[in-house]
Amino acid sequence: MTDSTVIHIEDKRDVTFRVHRFNPQVDSKPYYDDYTIKLEKGITVLRALNYIKEHVDPTLTIRAFCQAGICGSCAMRINNMSKLACTTQVWDELEKTREPGVIKVDPLRNLPLIKDLVVEMDPLVDKMKHYTNWVDSKMPEEQWGNKEFLVSEEEFQRYDKATDCILCASCVSECTILRAHKEYVSPAVLLKSYRMNVDTRDGSHELRLAELVKDHGVWDCTHCYRCQETCVKHIPIMDAIHGIREDAIERRGVKDTSGARHAEAFMDDIGKKGKLVEATLPIRTNGVGWTLKNLLPMAVKMVIKRRTPPPPLLVKASKGIEKFREEFREMIGHVAKDHEKKSGE
């Protein structure tokens, strides 16, 4: 052996994939199968699953296409987090496992399961259709194909990041509201709606916005940020959601929906006391009638268990409230100036 000889030893180890299985034609409920295979460092989860399908268990059903992080087809939950299997390294996931050497693989949540790791995307597509997630061109139809319909570089920058969405549905899978209410618009649809609404070539802005502010729309978002944290393309989804809300308040006013009224009451409490006056928040949001009809039974249970929020008169302002109010007013001023700037553009 000469000094120039390089000995290269591949890092190999046995890895167990605990894979969610369910065939509706034969199974009464889902279960897990364990597959242990020897892998080299540098292998993605998708390549490992493909190996299992081709050499170990051909009945395993997965969805994949480009294998390059472009199409979004192979989105699934890996170690309890929605990701693209084709861009997720096995070695990286081994560092995050609860059980050493075992990687858990599940289908996306919040979408109907078809088989094993494959979910039905039609509910998401139907919502995109409902909220008109395409540009409805302002250009007269007779001019189509005769000339370009251009936007400036500055205009494009407003929605540039939103165009990176590949509809993998990872954000849909991690959305906490969708787990409770399947009718919720979903973060993916809100992102697409924002992208269309800020496009100056679009002619359906008001129609789309009117749908977005209805029940199960943009005001139902709870700001948990799970969608943004799990976005495989690192898109600032919450910025888009905030953009739709600001647009709704500017165009339709704060009395337009219960969501807008809730936001107004929230800001009013924070500005005055630095904390929420929870006892009256439902009434200020939805009115006395709705509150009595929908929340009275829960209120009785809270009284019995002594878990009621303090009455408004007993909610004292936070310490250092004067300093906070000064900063709060400054923040409101900056927001107002930003709105003026956008209006001028």
N, C-alpha and C positions, 0 to 999 in steps of 0.2 A: 504494500500500500504506500503510495507516494504522499508527500505533503499536500499536493494539490487535490487529493481525493476528498470529496465531501460526503459524509455519511448523513443521509436524511431519513429520519424516523418519523413516520406519521403518528399523530396522536389519535389513538383509537380507543373506544370503550363500548361496553354494552349499554344500550339505552332502552328503557321500556316506555312505550307509548300507550297510555291508558285512553282508549278511544271510545267515544260515545257511539252506541249502536242502536238502531231502531229501524225495523222494516215493518211498516203498517200492515202489510199483507199477512205476516205470520206472528208478529210480536204483540203482546198485550201491553207492554210498557218498555221504556228504554232500559238499557243496561250498558255495562262497559266490558270491553275486551282488552286484554293486555298483550302487546306484541313486543318482544325483546329482540333487538337486532344490533349487530356490531356496526358502528359508524365511525367515519373519519371526521376530524375537525374540519369545518368549512361547509358542512352539509346543512341545507335548510330543512325546515319542518316539512315543506311540501315534497321535497325529494325523498325524504324518509317515508312519508305516507305513500308516495308513488311506488317505492320499493316494496312496502308491505302489500300493496294491492297487486303488484306484478309477480311477487315471489312468495308471499306468505298466505294472503287471504284475498282472492279475487272478488269476493262478495262485498268488500268494503267500498262504500260509495262516497266520492268526494267530487267537488266541482273546481276545475282549474282550466286556464287557457294560456295566457301569455307567459306565465312563470317569470315575469320581469317587473312586477309591481306597477303595472299599467292598467290592466283590465278590472282588477278588483274582485275577480271571480272566486279566488281562494280564501276570502275572508272567513275566519272562524275564531273561536275562543281558545286561546292557548295559555295554559296556566291561569285560567279565569280572567283573561283580558282579550278583547277582540283585536285581532291583528291580521295581516296578510301572511299566509303560510309560506309564500314564495320569497319573502324578504326577511323572515324570522330565522335566525341561526339557532340550531339545536344547542350548541355550546353556550350561547347566551341564556337560553331558557333553563339549562341545567343548573345555573347559578340561582334561579328564582324558584325552584321546585320546593314544595312542602315536604315531599318524600324524596330522598336522594336517588338520583338516577331515573326518576319517573316524570314524564311530561304528560300532562292531562290535556286532552283535546276534545272540545265540544263544538256543536253548531252555534251560530249566532242566536242571540235571544231576540225576543219581541217580533219575530217573524215565524209564520207557520212552518213546522218541520215536514219535509218531504221524506227523507231517508238518511240515516246516519249523520253525516256532516253537511247535508244539503238542505237549505231552507227555500221557501217560496218567496220570490221577490215581487209578486203581483200587488200585494197591499201597498208597498212603497210606490210602485209605478202608478197605481190608481190615485194615490194622494198627489203625486206630481201632476197628474192630469187635472185633478180637481182644482189645484191652486195655479193652474196655467203656467207651469214651469218651462216656458219657452218664450222667446222674443216674438211678440205680436207686432210685426213691423208697421211703423207709421207711414212708410213709403206707399203711395198709391199702387195698387196691383198692376195697373197698366205700365208702370215704370220698372217692374221687376225684371231683372236680367239685362236692362239697358244701361245701367250705371251702378257704381258701387255706392253703398250706404255707409259712409265712413264715420268713425268716432275719433276724437283727438286722443293723444297719448295720456293727457291728464284725466280724461273721462275713463279711459280703459284702466288706469291704475286703481280706480275706486273699486273695481270688481275683479282685478287680475287674480288675486289669490283664490277667490271663490271658484275660478275656472279650473283649478287644479283638482277639484272633486272628481273621483272616479266611480262614485256610487257603489262603493264596496259594502256600505251599510254597517260599518263598524260603529259609527256614532249612534246609529239606530239601535244597535244591539246593547249599547251601554247606557242608553237614555233611561233615567229613573222614572220619568213621567210615563213613558210608554209601557213600563212594566205594570203600572196601575191603570192606565187608560189607553187602550189600543187605538182610540179615535184621535189621539193627539197628533198634530200635524207632523211631528218628527223633526229633529235637527237638520237632517239632510234636505228636506223639503224647504225649511226656512232658509237655509243657505242658498239653495237654488232660487228661491223667491227673491231674496235680496239681490242676487246677481242680475235677475231680470229687471227688478224695479229701478236699479240705478243705471241701467243701460238707457241712454238717451234715445235710442232707436225704437224703444218699446212703447206700445200704445195701450197696454192693458194695466197700467200702474194702479189706477183707482179701483178697478174691478178686482185685481189680485189683493190689494190692501184691504178691501172690504171683507173678503173671505178670511184673511189672516187674523183679523181682530175679533172674529166670532168665537164662540165656545170651542175649546180644544185647539185654539190657535196660538199665536205668538205670546199672549199674556199668560199662558199656562206654564211657560218655562220657569223653573225654580232656581236657575243660576247655579246648578251643581257643578258645572264645567266638565262633566264626564265626557261629553261629546268632543270637546276641544282637546282634552287630555289624551284621548284614544284615537284621534284622527291620524290615519296613516300618512297623510300628506302634510300634517302640521298646519292646517288651515285654521285661522282664528274665527271659528264658528260663532263664538259668543259676540264678537264684534258685529257680525252680520245680524244676529238676533237683536242686539241693542240698536243697530241701525234701523231695523224695521219698526221697533217700538218708538224711537225718536221721530221717525217719519209719520207714524200713526198719530202721535200726539200733536205734531205740527200741523198736519192736514185735517185731522178729525176732532182734535180737542181731547181734554182729559176726562170728559164725561161720556165718551163714546161707548166704553165697555166697562165691565166690572174689573177687568185687568188694569185698565187705565186709571180707574178710580182707586184701586188698591195701591198702585204706584204713587198716586198723588197723596193718599193718606199716609203711606209709608214715609215719603219725603217730608210731609208736614210734621209728623211725629219726631223724626230725626232732627229736623231743623229747630224744633221748639225745646225738646227735652233730651235729645241724644239717645233715645231709646223708644221702643214701640209702646203705644197704649193699646195692648192686645184686647182688652175688654170691649172696646168700641170699634175695633178694626173691621169685623164682619159687617156691622151695620153701615159704616161709612163706605164699604165696598159694594155691598149688595142690597142695602136697604133693610128696614125693620121687618117687613113682611117675609122676605126670603130668609132672613136670619132666624125668625121664629119658626118657620116651617121646616127648615133644614138642620138647624143647629140646636134647637131647644132640647131634644132628647140627650144629645151629647153634653149640653150644659148642665142638665140635671145630674148626670153621672159624675161630672167633674165636681159639682157641689158636694155630692155624697162622699166623694173620695178626697175632698178638700184640696183640689188641684186647680181651682179657679184663678185666673189672673187678677191682680189687684185692681180695685176701682180706679177710674181716671184721676180722681182727686188725690189718691195715695201714691200715684206714680211721680216720684220726684225726679228732677233733672239730674243728669249725670254730673259727676265732679268735673270741674274745669269746663263747664258748659259755655261760658262766655268766650273762651279761647276757641272752642269747637265751633261755635256759631260764626265767629269771624272767618275761620277757615271754610266753613260750609258756604257762607255767602260768597267767598272768593271763588270757590269751585263752581257755584251756580253762575257767577259772572263769566267764567271761562267758557262754560257750556253755551251760554247765550251768545258770546262772541263767535264761537265755532259755528252756531246756527246761522248767524248773520253772514259769516264768511261763505258758508255753503250756499246760502240764498243768493249772494252776490255773484257766485260762480254760475 
